[in-house]
Amino acid sequence: MEADPRLRGQEVSVAACADLVQRGDPDRFRAVMAAPLHARAQLFPLYAFNLEIARAPWVTQEVLIAEMRLQWWRDVVENAASGAAKAHEVAGPLHDLIRDFGLPVAALDRLIAARRWDIHREPHADLPALQDYLEDTGAGLMWLAARTLGAPDAAEPAVRAHGWATAAAGYLRAVPELRARGRQPLPAGTATEDLARMGLERLATARAARTSVPAEVAPALLAGWQAEPLLKRALAGEGPPLELPEVQRRGRLLWQAVTGRW
């Protein structure tokens, strides 16, 4: 019997998203490939969407064009039910996720809106503003990933705390590149050690509530497999570059994928 053409189309869309993530976000690609096969169809489109909005402010020097790119994605999310962007290789699968898993549109919109900071050269107004940025981007993204895998509402605080810590580690890795591009990544009076300490505190909060997160949701947290050692290195004043040895990176990902512990 010939396969349903709709299923073939979904497979092609997920494959296109996987290819985008592999080229643009190799660490998340590794995390998804370490997840069970059934989880990949949900995670790849979501991470491809995140990649699209994360790089939108950087692909042009024109502020207005960057703003328009982000606004296009806000319109895509707001009008997901219309299917207007169904043919787009990322927007189409994203619409399916929103419809099939009831993804909170408000969280998706905040994730996009937060990226407006990346367009401009002004620093975050203060430490709470940076904390909000990490909440709307990293914490929000991990919660959305968890929702696609069936996370209950009770899991949200733990997942978001883990996502915030993961985002803090990634942000600290990016500090030298942000400075090289003329940005001021840390607010006045904030040191990398301060952000690293906050990240480790959020990680401890997440682990204290680990029992609220069902085992089937664990693949959504694989993206944070490097967070703890990176944050500890930053707290100790190591780097830049803030990176782990390849053997340690591979070992931690394998351990987390096999044990389901985070």
C-alpha positions in Angstrom: 0.0 0.0 0.0 1.3 3.4 -0.9 2.1 5.7 2.0 -0.2 8.6 2.8 1.2 11.6 1.0 0.4 13.8 4.0 2.7 11.6 6.1 5.4 11.8 3.5 5.1 15.6 3.5 5.5 15.6 7.3 8.6 13.5 7.1 10.1 15.9 4.5 9.3 18.9 6.7 10.9 17.3 9.8 13.9 16.3 7.8 14.3 19.9 6.5 14.1 21.2 10.1 16.6 18.7 11.2 19.0 19.8 8.5 18.6 23.4 9.6 19.3 22.6 13.2 22.3 20.4 12.3 23.9 23.3 10.4 22.9 26.1 12.7 22.7 24.7 16.2 24.9 21.6 16.3 24.7 21.2 20.1 20.9 21.0 20.0 21.1 18.7 17.0 23.2 16.3 19.1 20.8 16.5 22.0 17.8 15.6 19.7 19.7 12.7 18.1 20.3 11.4 21.5 16.6 11.4 22.2 14.2 8.6 21.4 13.1 8.5 17.7 9.5 9.4 18.5 10.6 12.7 20.2 12.6 14.0 17.3 9.5 14.8 15.1 8.4 17.3 17.8 11.8 18.7 18.8 13.4 19.4 15.4 10.6 21.8 14.2 10.6 23.7 17.5 14.4 24.0 17.5 14.4 25.0 13.9 11.9 27.8 14.7 14.1 28.9 17.6 17.1 29.0 15.3 15.2 31.1 12.7 14.2 33.8 15.2 17.6 33.7 17.0 19.5 34.5 13.8 17.0 37.0 12.4 18.6 40.0 14.1 22.0 39.0 12.8 21.5 38.4 9.1 21.1 42.1 8.2 22.5 45.4 9.4 19.2 47.1 8.7 17.2 47.4 11.9 13.9 47.8 10.1 14.5 44.6 8.1 15.4 42.6 11.3 12.3 43.9 13.0 10.2 42.9 10.0 11.6 39.4 10.1 10.7 39.0 13.8 7.3 40.5 13.2 6.7 37.9 10.4 7.3 35.1 12.9 5.0 36.8 15.4 2.3 36.9 12.7 2.9 33.2 11.9 2.4 32.2 15.6 -0.6 34.4 16.1 -2.3 33.1 13.0 -1.2 29.4 13.3 -4.8 28.2 13.0 -5.1 29.7 9.5 -2.4 27.5 8.0 -1.4 30.5 5.9 2.4 29.7 6.1 1.8 25.9 5.7 4.3 25.7 2.8 7.2 27.2 4.8 9.6 24.5 5.8 9.7 25.6 9.4 6.4 27.6 9.9 4.3 24.7 8.5 5.6 22.1 11.0 5.4 24.7 13.8 1.7 25.2 13.0 1.3 21.4 13.4 3.0 21.5 16.8 0.8 24.4 18.0 -2.3 22.6 16.8 -1.4 19.0 17.9 0.1 19.8 21.3 -1.7 23.0 22.3 1.5 24.9 22.6 1.0 28.2 24.4 1.0 30.9 21.8 1.9 33.6 24.4 5.1 31.7 25.3 6.0 31.5 21.6 5.3 35.2 21.1 7.5 36.2 24.1 10.3 34.0 22.8 10.2 36.0 19.5 9.7 39.4 21.1 12.7 38.9 23.4 15.0 38.6 20.4 14.4 42.3 19.6 17.2 43.0 22.1 19.6 41.3 19.8 18.8 43.8 17.0 20.0 46.8 19.0 23.3 47.7 20.6 22.0 49.0 23.9 22.8 46.8 26.9 20.1 45.2 29.0 18.7 47.9 31.3 19.6 46.0 34.4 20.1 42.5 35.8 16.3 41.9 36.0 16.0 42.7 32.3 18.7 40.1 31.5 16.9 37.6 33.7 13.7 38.3 31.8 15.5 37.8 28.5 16.8 34.4 29.6 13.4 33.5 30.9 11.6 34.3 27.7 14.2 32.7 25.5 15.8 29.7 27.2 13.2 28.9 29.9 10.4 29.4 27.5 11.9 27.2 24.8 12.6 24.3 27.2 9.0 24.5 28.5 7.6 24.5 24.9 9.8 21.4 24.1 8.5 19.7 27.2 4.9 20.4 26.3 5.4 18.8 22.9 6.4 15.6 24.8 3.3 15.7 27.1 4.6 17.6 30.2 1.9 18.4 32.7 1.4 21.9 34.1 3.0 20.8 37.4 6.3 20.3 35.6 6.5 23.9 34.4 8.5 25.4 37.3 11.2 22.7 37.2 11.5 22.7 33.4 11.7 26.4 33.3 14.3 26.6 36.0 16.4 24.1 34.1 15.9 26.0 30.8 16.9 29.2 32.5 20.2 27.6 33.7 20.8 26.2 30.2 20.2 29.6 28.6 22.6 31.3 31.1 25.3 28.8 30.2 24.8 29.4 26.5 24.7 33.2 27.0 28.0 33.1 28.9 29.5 31.1 26.1 28.4 33.8 23.7 29.7 36.8 25.6 33.0 37.2 23.7 31.1 36.9 20.3 28.5 39.5 21.4 31.2 41.9 22.4 33.0 41.3 19.1 29.8 42.3 17.4 29.6 45.6 19.3 27.0 44.5 21.9 27.2 44.9 25.7 25.9 41.6 26.9 26.1 42.2 30.7 24.4 45.1 32.5 26.6 47.5 34.4 27.7 46.0 37.7 27.1 42.4 36.6 30.0 40.0 36.3 30.0 36.6 34.5 30.4 35.0 37.9 27.1 36.6 39.1 25.2 35.1 36.1 26.9 31.7 36.6 25.9 31.6 40.2 22.3 32.4 39.4 22.3 29.6 36.8 23.6 27.1 39.3 20.9 28.1 41.8 18.2 27.6 39.1 19.7 24.2 38.3 19.5 23.2 42.0 15.8 24.5 42.1 15.0 22.3 39.0 16.6 19.2 40.5 14.8 19.7 43.8 11.5 19.4 41.9 12.6 16.6 39.6 9.8 14.3 40.6 7.3 16.7 39.0 8.8 15.9 35.5 7.7 12.6 34.0 10.3 10.4 32.5 8.9 10.8 29.0 9.6 14.5 29.1 13.4 14.0 29.8 14.4 14.3 26.1 13.3 17.9 26.2 15.9 18.6 28.9 18.8 17.0 27.0 19.5 20.4 25.5 20.9 21.3 28.9 23.5 18.6 29.2 26.4 21.0 29.3 24.9 23.6 31.6 26.3 22.6 35.0 30.0 22.2 34.1 29.9 25.3 31.9 28.4 27.4 34.7 30.9 26.0 37.2 33.7 26.9 34.9 32.3 30.4 34.5 31.9 30.8 38.3 35.6 29.8 38.7 36.6 32.5 36.2 37.6 30.1 33.4 37.5 31.1 29.8 37.0 32.5 27.3 36.4 30.4 25.4 33.9 28.7 27.8 33.9 25.2 26.3 34.1 21.6 27.5 36.6 19.0 26.2 35.0 16.9 23.5 35.3 13.7 25.6 33.5 15.3 28.5 30.8 16.7 26.1 30.1 13.3 24.6 30.2 11.5 27.9 27.8 13.8 29.6 25.3 13.6 26.8 25.5 9.9 26.7 25.0 9.6 30.4 22.0 11.9 30.5 20.4 10.2 27.5 20.8 6.7 29.0 19.9 7.5 32.6 17.3 10.1 31.9 18.7 12.1 34.8 19.5 15.8 34.6 
